[in-house]
Structures are given as structure tokens and as C-alpha cells.
């Protein structure tokens, strides 16, 4: 039996099919002996729970004081891409500042936390146009990181 990548999550998130985006280590995690398990994920990447194990550990971050062991899989990288660059097969660089409109439902698509400055991505597929409150013409896309 092949084992997936393992991490810890709060009990409400410990359901098969639940998706979450890893945003980095919280201050409460610093002294924890299990932080290596939780924080071996890629910042800005979305993960999906594929299995829940019958094991939990103490956790200072979650309100009930426990974290459940789950197996996860990486979800494809979704991003907002300027319409003029949204061409399947195009190798592009997604640059620009983080979007300041934190209440926007597309905000997670505009986060570039998973990309190094100047890193290229391949546009694997192009989805629908996004409704941007700033009036920027954007499309939802699946992208793949590329070197160079």
C-alpha cells in the first residue's frame, strides 16, 4: 500500500476531500515537537485530505488542543493569470504585488506565495474569466512551476 504525504490538522479539517492552503508556520508551532510533520508543506500550495488516520497529537494552535494525522495530496496550482497571458502552453512569469483586496473571493488565486521572484510557470489550462474588484482582466488557470 502506497502511503501519501502526512501532516497534522485540526479535527474539523480532518475529513477526506477537505482542501486547505498551507500559509506557513504560526508562532504557536515553534516549541512543538511535531512541527516538522506539519511544516514540511510548500507555502501557498493547496492540499486535499485523502485519508484520515486514527491518531492525534496535542496541538497549541487548534482550539480543542488536538491535531489529527492525515494523509494529503497536492492539488494543482491554481492562479489568476492576466487575460493577455492566458494561453495554454505559454511559459510566463507571474509578477506584481500581492493583491490588497483581502475580501475578494479570488484573492487566493492572486497570491504568489508559492513562487520565487521571477519564477516561470507553464499555463497548463485556462478557465473562466474572473470578476476582479480592481477591474483587472484575469482568467483562472492551472499552472505548473518551471525552472529557469
Biotite code that builds the C-alpha atoms (Angstrom):
import biotite.structure as struc

atoms = struc.array([
    struc.Atom([0.000, 0.000, 0.000], chain_id="A", res_id=1, res_name="UNK", atom_name="CA", element="C"),
    struc.Atom([1.418, 3.366, -1.027], chain_id="A", res_id=2, res_name="UNK", atom_name="CA", element="C"),
    struc.Atom([1.468, 5.990, 1.711], chain_id="A", res_id=3, res_name="UNK", atom_name="CA", element="C"),
    struc.Atom([0.677, 9.629, 0.950], chain_id="A", res_id=4, res_name="UNK", atom_name="CA", element="C"),
    struc.Atom([2.345, 12.679, 2.414], chain_id="A", res_id=5, res_name="UNK", atom_name="CA", element="C"),
    struc.Atom([1.426, 13.027, 6.100], chain_id="A", res_id=6, res_name="UNK", atom_name="CA", element="C"),
    struc.Atom([0.629, 16.141, 8.137], chain_id="A", res_id=7, res_name="UNK", atom_name="CA", element="C"),
    struc.Atom([-1.471, 17.184, 11.130], chain_id="A", res_id=8, res_name="UNK", atom_name="CA", element="C"),
    struc.Atom([-4.649, 19.248, 11.017], chain_id="A", res_id=9, res_name="UNK", atom_name="CA", element="C"),
    struc.Atom([-7.436, 20.309, 13.344], chain_id="A", res_id=10, res_name="UNK", atom_name="CA", element="C"),
    struc.Atom([-10.355, 17.867, 13.753], chain_id="A", res_id=11, res_name="UNK", atom_name="CA", element="C"),
    struc.Atom([-12.805, 19.967, 11.632], chain_id="A", res_id=12, res_name="UNK", atom_name="CA", element="C"),
    struc.Atom([-10.382, 19.761, 8.676], chain_id="A", res_id=13, res_name="UNK", atom_name="CA", element="C"),
    struc.Atom([-9.717, 16.029, 9.143], chain_id="A", res_id=14, res_name="UNK", atom_name="CA", element="C"),
    struc.Atom([-12.231, 14.825, 6.539], chain_id="A", res_id=15, res_name="UNK", atom_name="CA", element="C"),
    struc.Atom([-11.482, 13.065, 3.256], chain_id="A", res_id=16, res_name="UNK", atom_name="CA", element="C"),
    struc.Atom([-11.840, 15.568, 0.427], chain_id="A", res_id=17, res_name="UNK", atom_name="CA", element="C"),
    struc.Atom([-11.258, 18.643, 2.618], chain_id="A", res_id=18, res_name="UNK", atom_name="CA", element="C"),
    struc.Atom([-8.941, 21.167, 0.935], chain_id="A", res_id=19, res_name="UNK", atom_name="CA", element="C"),
    struc.Atom([-6.648, 23.680, 2.581], chain_id="A", res_id=20, res_name="UNK", atom_name="CA", element="C"),
    struc.Atom([-3.897, 26.065, 1.591], chain_id="A", res_id=21, res_name="UNK", atom_name="CA", element="C"),
    struc.Atom([-0.697, 25.959, 3.640], chain_id="A", res_id=22, res_name="UNK", atom_name="CA", element="C"),
    struc.Atom([0.228, 29.514, 4.675], chain_id="A", res_id=23, res_name="UNK", atom_name="CA", element="C"),
    struc.Atom([3.277, 28.881, 6.839], chain_id="A", res_id=24, res_name="UNK", atom_name="CA", element="C"),
    struc.Atom([4.200, 28.284, 10.452], chain_id="A", res_id=25, res_name="UNK", atom_name="CA", element="C"),
    struc.Atom([2.344, 30.072, 13.252], chain_id="A", res_id=26, res_name="UNK", atom_name="CA", element="C"),
    struc.Atom([4.159, 31.370, 16.312], chain_id="A", res_id=27, res_name="UNK", atom_name="CA", element="C"),
    struc.Atom([2.379, 28.753, 18.478], chain_id="A", res_id=28, res_name="UNK", atom_name="CA", element="C"),
    struc.Atom([4.096, 25.991, 16.490], chain_id="A", res_id=29, res_name="UNK", atom_name="CA", element="C"),
    struc.Atom([7.696, 26.993, 17.317], chain_id="A", res_id=30, res_name="UNK", atom_name="CA", element="C"),
    struc.Atom([8.110, 24.907, 20.506], chain_id="A", res_id=31, res_name="UNK", atom_name="CA", element="C"),
    struc.Atom([6.126, 21.880, 19.239], chain_id="A", res_id=32, res_name="UNK", atom_name="CA", element="C"),
    struc.Atom([7.904, 18.549, 18.825], chain_id="A", res_id=33, res_name="UNK", atom_name="CA", element="C"),
    struc.Atom([5.641, 17.718, 15.841], chain_id="A", res_id=34, res_name="UNK", atom_name="CA", element="C"),
    struc.Atom([6.294, 20.912, 13.824], chain_id="A", res_id=35, res_name="UNK", atom_name="CA", element="C"),
    struc.Atom([8.455, 19.014, 11.310], chain_id="A", res_id=36, res_name="UNK", atom_name="CA", element="C"),
    struc.Atom([5.399, 16.950, 10.337], chain_id="A", res_id=37, res_name="UNK", atom_name="CA", element="C"),
    struc.Atom([3.072, 19.946, 9.975], chain_id="A", res_id=38, res_name="UNK", atom_name="CA", element="C"),
    struc.Atom([5.501, 22.279, 8.271], chain_id="A", res_id=39, res_name="UNK", atom_name="CA", element="C"),
    struc.Atom([7.033, 20.096, 5.579], chain_id="A", res_id=40, res_name="UNK", atom_name="CA", element="C"),
    struc.Atom([4.461, 21.554, 3.180], chain_id="A", res_id=41, res_name="UNK", atom_name="CA", element="C"),
    struc.Atom([5.042, 24.130, 0.461], chain_id="A", res_id=42, res_name="UNK", atom_name="CA", element="C"),
    struc.Atom([3.862, 27.629, 1.374], chain_id="A", res_id=43, res_name="UNK", atom_name="CA", element="C"),
    struc.Atom([0.988, 28.804, -0.809], chain_id="A", res_id=44, res_name="UNK", atom_name="CA", element="C"),
    struc.Atom([0.224, 25.303, -2.102], chain_id="A", res_id=45, res_name="UNK", atom_name="CA", element="C"),
    struc.Atom([-3.257, 23.757, -1.793], chain_id="A", res_id=46, res_name="UNK", atom_name="CA", element="C"),
    struc.Atom([-3.617, 20.230, -0.421], chain_id="A", res_id=47, res_name="UNK", atom_name="CA", element="C"),
    struc.Atom([-6.501, 17.751, -0.237], chain_id="A", res_id=48, res_name="UNK", atom_name="CA", element="C"),
    struc.Atom([-7.037, 15.230, 2.586], chain_id="A", res_id=49, res_name="UNK", atom_name="CA", element="C"),
    struc.Atom([-7.048, 11.720, 1.070], chain_id="A", res_id=50, res_name="UNK", atom_name="CA", element="C"),
    struc.Atom([-7.081, 9.643, 4.280], chain_id="A", res_id=51, res_name="UNK", atom_name="CA", element="C"),
    struc.Atom([-7.604, 10.229, 7.986], chain_id="A", res_id=52, res_name="UNK", atom_name="CA", element="C"),
    struc.Atom([-5.617, 8.150, 10.445], chain_id="A", res_id=53, res_name="UNK", atom_name="CA", element="C"),
    struc.Atom([-6.861, 7.064, 13.842], chain_id="A", res_id=54, res_name="UNK", atom_name="CA", element="C"),
    struc.Atom([-4.146, 9.048, 15.639], chain_id="A", res_id=55, res_name="UNK", atom_name="CA", element="C"),
    struc.Atom([-3.938, 12.522, 17.112], chain_id="A", res_id=56, res_name="UNK", atom_name="CA", element="C"),
    struc.Atom([-1.407, 14.646, 18.989], chain_id="A", res_id=57, res_name="UNK", atom_name="CA", element="C"),
    struc.Atom([-1.510, 17.669, 21.316], chain_id="A", res_id=58, res_name="UNK", atom_name="CA", element="C"),
    struc.Atom([-1.615, 20.987, 19.451], chain_id="A", res_id=59, res_name="UNK", atom_name="CA", element="C"),
    struc.Atom([-1.423, 24.539, 20.819], chain_id="A", res_id=60, res_name="UNK", atom_name="CA", element="C"),
    struc.Atom([-2.781, 26.005, 17.576], chain_id="A", res_id=61, res_name="UNK", atom_name="CA", element="C"),
    struc.Atom([-6.183, 24.302, 17.383], chain_id="A", res_id=62, res_name="UNK", atom_name="CA", element="C"),
    struc.Atom([-8.931, 25.342, 19.776], chain_id="A", res_id=63, res_name="UNK", atom_name="CA", element="C"),
    struc.Atom([-9.623, 21.819, 21.048], chain_id="A", res_id=64, res_name="UNK", atom_name="CA", element="C"),
    struc.Atom([-5.907, 21.308, 21.747], chain_id="A", res_id=65, res_name="UNK", atom_name="CA", element="C"),
    struc.Atom([-5.552, 18.317, 19.401], chain_id="A", res_id=66, res_name="UNK", atom_name="CA", element="C"),
    struc.Atom([-4.406, 17.731, 15.827], chain_id="A", res_id=67, res_name="UNK", atom_name="CA", element="C"),
    struc.Atom([-5.301, 14.681, 13.738], chain_id="A", res_id=68, res_name="UNK", atom_name="CA", element="C"),
    struc.Atom([-2.874, 12.792, 11.495], chain_id="A", res_id=69, res_name="UNK", atom_name="CA", element="C"),
    struc.Atom([-3.999, 12.942, 7.861], chain_id="A", res_id=70, res_name="UNK", atom_name="CA", element="C"),
    struc.Atom([-2.600, 11.851, 4.508], chain_id="A", res_id=71, res_name="UNK", atom_name="CA", element="C"),
    struc.Atom([-2.691, 14.570, 1.859], chain_id="A", res_id=72, res_name="UNK", atom_name="CA", element="C"),
    struc.Atom([-2.159, 15.039, -1.863], chain_id="A", res_id=73, res_name="UNK", atom_name="CA", element="C"),
    struc.Atom([-1.071, 18.213, -3.652], chain_id="A", res_id=74, res_name="UNK", atom_name="CA", element="C"),
    struc.Atom([-3.786, 19.916, -5.646], chain_id="A", res_id=75, res_name="UNK", atom_name="CA", element="C"),
    struc.Atom([-2.898, 21.520, -8.989], chain_id="A", res_id=76, res_name="UNK", atom_name="CA", element="C"),
    struc.Atom([-1.633, 25.092, -8.664], chain_id="A", res_id=77, res_name="UNK", atom_name="CA", element="C"),
    struc.Atom([-4.478, 27.466, -9.473], chain_id="A", res_id=78, res_name="UNK", atom_name="CA", element="C"),
    struc.Atom([-3.691, 31.078, -10.249], chain_id="A", res_id=79, res_name="UNK", atom_name="CA", element="C"),
    struc.Atom([-5.146, 34.219, -11.693], chain_id="A", res_id=80, res_name="UNK", atom_name="CA", element="C"),
    struc.Atom([-3.431, 34.995, -14.981], chain_id="A", res_id=81, res_name="UNK", atom_name="CA", element="C"),
    struc.Atom([-3.751, 38.265, -16.913], chain_id="A", res_id=82, res_name="UNK", atom_name="CA", element="C"),
    struc.Atom([-6.058, 37.559, -19.859], chain_id="A", res_id=83, res_name="UNK", atom_name="CA", element="C"),
    struc.Atom([-3.395, 38.615, -22.387], chain_id="A", res_id=84, res_name="UNK", atom_name="CA", element="C"),
    struc.Atom([-1.054, 35.888, -20.998], chain_id="A", res_id=85, res_name="UNK", atom_name="CA", element="C"),
    struc.Atom([-3.685, 33.156, -20.509], chain_id="A", res_id=86, res_name="UNK", atom_name="CA", element="C"),
    struc.Atom([-2.719, 30.850, -23.358], chain_id="A", res_id=87, res_name="UNK", atom_name="CA", element="C"),
    struc.Atom([-2.441, 27.091, -22.852], chain_id="A", res_id=88, res_name="UNK", atom_name="CA", element="C"),
    struc.Atom([1.180, 26.025, -23.249], chain_id="A", res_id=89, res_name="UNK", atom_name="CA", element="C"),
    struc.Atom([2.569, 29.521, -22.630], chain_id="A", res_id=90, res_name="UNK", atom_name="CA", element="C"),
    struc.Atom([5.621, 29.851, -20.393], chain_id="A", res_id=91, res_name="UNK", atom_name="CA", element="C"),
    struc.Atom([5.073, 33.028, -18.371], chain_id="A", res_id=92, res_name="UNK", atom_name="CA", element="C"),
    struc.Atom([6.258, 34.865, -15.268], chain_id="A", res_id=93, res_name="UNK", atom_name="CA", element="C"),
    struc.Atom([3.530, 35.909, -12.828], chain_id="A", res_id=94, res_name="UNK", atom_name="CA", element="C"),
    struc.Atom([4.774, 39.110, -11.259], chain_id="A", res_id=95, res_name="UNK", atom_name="CA", element="C"),
    struc.Atom([3.354, 42.016, -9.388], chain_id="A", res_id=96, res_name="UNK", atom_name="CA", element="C"),
    struc.Atom([2.498, 42.826, -5.811], chain_id="A", res_id=97, res_name="UNK", atom_name="CA", element="C"),
    struc.Atom([0.102, 40.778, -3.704], chain_id="A", res_id=98, res_name="UNK", atom_name="CA", element="C"),
    struc.Atom([-3.465, 41.947, -4.160], chain_id="A", res_id=99, res_name="UNK", atom_name="CA", element="C"),
    struc.Atom([-4.522, 44.270, -1.332], chain_id="A", res_id=100, res_name="UNK", atom_name="CA", element="C"),
    struc.Atom([-8.234, 43.343, -1.626], chain_id="A", res_id=101, res_name="UNK", atom_name="CA", element="C"),
    struc.Atom([-8.307, 40.666, 1.094], chain_id="A", res_id=102, res_name="UNK", atom_name="CA", element="C"),
    struc.Atom([-12.106, 40.266, 0.996], chain_id="A", res_id=103, res_name="UNK", atom_name="CA", element="C"),
    struc.Atom([-12.117, 39.298, -2.692], chain_id="A", res_id=104, res_name="UNK", atom_name="CA", element="C"),
    struc.Atom([-13.309, 35.709, -3.308], chain_id="A", res_id=105, res_name="UNK", atom_name="CA", element="C"),
    struc.Atom([-10.474, 35.291, -5.853], chain_id="A", res_id=106, res_name="UNK", atom_name="CA", element="C"),
    struc.Atom([-7.743, 36.546, -3.502], chain_id="A", res_id=107, res_name="UNK", atom_name="CA", element="C"),
    struc.Atom([-6.211, 33.078, -3.040], chain_id="A", res_id=108, res_name="UNK", atom_name="CA", element="C"),
    struc.Atom([-5.728, 32.851, -6.808], chain_id="A", res_id=109, res_name="UNK", atom_name="CA", element="C"),
    struc.Atom([-3.748, 36.103, -6.808], chain_id="A", res_id=110, res_name="UNK", atom_name="CA", element="C"),
    struc.Atom([-1.384, 35.031, -4.024], chain_id="A", res_id=111, res_name="UNK", atom_name="CA", element="C"),
    struc.Atom([2.084, 34.248, -5.345], chain_id="A", res_id=112, res_name="UNK", atom_name="CA", element="C"),
    struc.Atom([3.430, 32.734, -2.098], chain_id="A", res_id=113, res_name="UNK", atom_name="CA", element="C"),
    struc.Atom([4.345, 29.500, -3.907], chain_id="A", res_id=114, res_name="UNK", atom_name="CA", element="C"),
    struc.Atom([6.544, 31.267, -6.476], chain_id="A", res_id=115, res_name="UNK", atom_name="CA", element="C"),
    struc.Atom([10.083, 32.570, -6.148], chain_id="A", res_id=116, res_name="UNK", atom_name="CA", element="C"),
    struc.Atom([10.670, 36.018, -7.626], chain_id="A", res_id=117, res_name="UNK", atom_name="CA", element="C"),
    struc.Atom([10.933, 35.711, -11.402], chain_id="A", res_id=118, res_name="UNK", atom_name="CA", element="C"),
    struc.Atom([10.000, 32.022, -11.463], chain_id="A", res_id=119, res_name="UNK", atom_name="CA", element="C"),
    struc.Atom([8.368, 30.848, -14.676], chain_id="A", res_id=120, res_name="UNK", atom_name="CA", element="C"),
    struc.Atom([5.156, 28.830, -14.861], chain_id="A", res_id=121, res_name="UNK", atom_name="CA", element="C"),
    struc.Atom([3.613, 26.852, -17.695], chain_id="A", res_id=122, res_name="UNK", atom_name="CA", element="C"),
    struc.Atom([-0.060, 27.600, -18.289], chain_id="A", res_id=123, res_name="UNK", atom_name="CA", element="C"),
    struc.Atom([-1.468, 24.052, -18.335], chain_id="A", res_id=124, res_name="UNK", atom_name="CA", element="C"),
    struc.Atom([-5.118, 25.001, -18.792], chain_id="A", res_id=125, res_name="UNK", atom_name="CA", element="C"),
    struc.Atom([-7.195, 28.164, -18.893], chain_id="A", res_id=126, res_name="UNK", atom_name="CA", element="C"),
    struc.Atom([-10.512, 28.524, -17.104], chain_id="A", res_id=127, res_name="UNK", atom_name="CA", element="C"),
    struc.Atom([-13.172, 31.202, -16.886], chain_id="A", res_id=128, res_name="UNK", atom_name="CA", element="C"),
    struc.Atom([-12.710, 34.940, -16.632], chain_id="A", res_id=129, res_name="UNK", atom_name="CA", element="C"),
    struc.Atom([-12.559, 36.228, -13.050], chain_id="A", res_id=130, res_name="UNK", atom_name="CA", element="C"),
    struc.Atom([-14.562, 39.117, -11.635], chain_id="A", res_id=131, res_name="UNK", atom_name="CA", element="C"),
    struc.Atom([-11.829, 41.395, -10.262], chain_id="A", res_id=132, res_name="UNK", atom_name="CA", element="C"),
    struc.Atom([-12.951, 44.262, -7.990], chain_id="A", res_id=133, res_name="UNK", atom_name="CA", element="C"),
    struc.Atom([-9.947, 46.283, -9.207], chain_id="A", res_id=134, res_name="UNK", atom_name="CA", element="C"),
    struc.Atom([-11.035, 45.947, -12.838], chain_id="A", res_id=135, res_name="UNK", atom_name="CA", element="C"),
    struc.Atom([-8.056, 43.838, -13.905], chain_id="A", res_id=136, res_name="UNK", atom_name="CA", element="C"),
    struc.Atom([-8.833, 41.383, -16.718], chain_id="A", res_id=137, res_name="UNK", atom_name="CA", element="C"),
    struc.Atom([-7.911, 37.967, -15.290], chain_id="A", res_id=138, res_name="UNK", atom_name="CA", element="C"),
    struc.Atom([-8.617, 34.312, -16.009], chain_id="A", res_id=139, res_name="UNK", atom_name="CA", element="C"),
    struc.Atom([-8.474, 31.329, -13.695], chain_id="A", res_id=140, res_name="UNK", atom_name="CA", element="C"),
    struc.Atom([-5.730, 28.904, -14.780], chain_id="A", res_id=141, res_name="UNK", atom_name="CA", element="C"),
    struc.Atom([-3.890, 25.755, -13.749], chain_id="A", res_id=142, res_name="UNK", atom_name="CA", element="C"),
    struc.Atom([-0.142, 26.430, -13.781], chain_id="A", res_id=143, res_name="UNK", atom_name="CA", element="C"),
    struc.Atom([2.960, 24.287, -13.296], chain_id="A", res_id=144, res_name="UNK", atom_name="CA", element="C"),
    struc.Atom([6.217, 25.643, -11.887], chain_id="A", res_id=145, res_name="UNK", atom_name="CA", element="C"),
    struc.Atom([9.216, 25.509, -14.216], chain_id="A", res_id=146, res_name="UNK", atom_name="CA", element="C"),
    struc.Atom([12.913, 26.045, -13.627], chain_id="A", res_id=147, res_name="UNK", atom_name="CA", element="C"),
    struc.Atom([14.760, 28.878, -15.323], chain_id="A", res_id=148, res_name="UNK", atom_name="CA", element="C"),
])
